[in-house]
């Protein structure tokens, strides 16, 4: 813990069971449902959205409309310290058009705060968990992005999570309907904290 928790998505239990499709993960090709389940991608509103329906168990690097999963939240004060965004990573798998992650081994996640990029997380691949119909790996990691809390606004804020190798899903194309599936990141839990003075 780094300070005052502003919000948390998910339960820190090394699994993605609590999210949409998290109890229905064990069959091949589940990623093909993403553009139907999330035609506008993920726009999760803290205090309003439901993890079981509004946050997919896997953040595939294919997207429907925009290469961003957005977390929207309000602050009733202007923070003046540092902020820490912590990620529990249950699964990571890189993937590009040729079937390999960046450097053949990693998934890369960009973190944006109110349309400003504040960090990049390179994740070592945990293996074939995603396309082998799993919701967690034996390899678990915790990653953090620290940024100036002055980037946050009084009122509405948006944190966006984007795959560096994101590709738009297209029905009927080979990448969408066959093969071993896209790369993905499965978040155990995500937490935003403001560092205590």
Secondary structure, 3 states (H helix, E strand, C coil): CCEEEEEEECCCCCCCCCCECCCCCCCCCHHHHHHHHCCCCCEEECCCCCHHHHCECCEECEECCCCCEEEEEEECCCCCCEEEEEEEEEEEECCCCCCCCECCCEEEEEEEECCEEEEEEEEECCCCCCCCCCCCCCCCEEEEEEEEHHHCCCEEEEEEEEECCCEECCCCCHHHHCCCCCCEEEEEEEEEEEECC
